[in-house]
Amino acid sequence: MAEIPHLLVHDHKDNVGVVVVEGLTANTDMLCCITEDNTIFRLTSKMDVPIGHKIALLDLKTGDTATKYGEDIGKIVADIAQGEHVHTHNCKTKRW
């Protein structure tokens, strides 16, 4: 049986991916798929992350831009290590 991806990444320029399975726990060896061309890679989750939430694909520093769909989706407001949860506590919109 084929393995199901844990994380989807939409564009090669993205630095975050979206969890697509329920109950993702810390230290999971995730199968990740870049939907642009179905490239796959592996990444270890550093914490429990709910379905629909984002995970950092690389270390992100305060002031960096979060990129999803190849587009700017927000500003990193606290350092995030590769494999950690990216959400409102460490990423904010640039609209205001």
Secondary structure, DSSP 8 states (H G I E B T S, - for coil): -----SEEE--TT-SEEEE-STTB-TT-EEEEEETTTTEEEEEE-SS-B-TT-EEESS-B-TT-EEEETTEEEEEE-S-B-TTSEESTTTEE-S--
